[in-house]
Amino acid sequence: MFSKKESEMGNMDTAPAAQASAQRPTAKPGRPAAPSIFSSDVVIVGNLTSAGDIQFDGKIEGSIESGSLTIGESAIVKGEVKAENVSVKGRVVGSVYGQRVQLMSSSHVEGDVLHAALEVESGAYFEGNCRRAENPLSGSQAPKKPVQEEDLSAEPLPSALRAKAS
């Protein structure tokens, strides 16, 4: 049972190591392989930043910035939220910036939402302004110029509308 020659043992020792390194999954550089999960008993005073994905179920007074962010049903965020994909199931008091923003039916958002795509489920609470932007994460989004009355008079009204306007 233990009578193998040293030369055979040497080959056996290196073979599994070589196979193991060849079979190991490789993480993307700069991004963790698994999401960071913050449970409901976590309380943070300060900012939270990650290049990867975050599942946040705790309480935070500060901003959260990540690649992808899920704010769980028990979460309370008092601050700014920025991520490529934002899914809100809990409470956010502050602005939300994301390429794709989802306000789920259990969400409670008090603040502005700047997005490229927005999805709001029935039952979601949202108090604030929402605005579409090509790049909502760029940080410098100038507000759109309000439409002036003279801008509207530049184009003639269709005849059906002109009669109603008079």
Helices and strands as residue ranges (DSSP letters): H 6-23, E 36-38, E 43-45, E 48-49, E 53-56, E 59-61, E 64-71, E 76-78, E 81-88, E 91-93, E 96-103, E 108-110, E 113-120, E 125-127, E 130-132, H 149-153, H 159-165
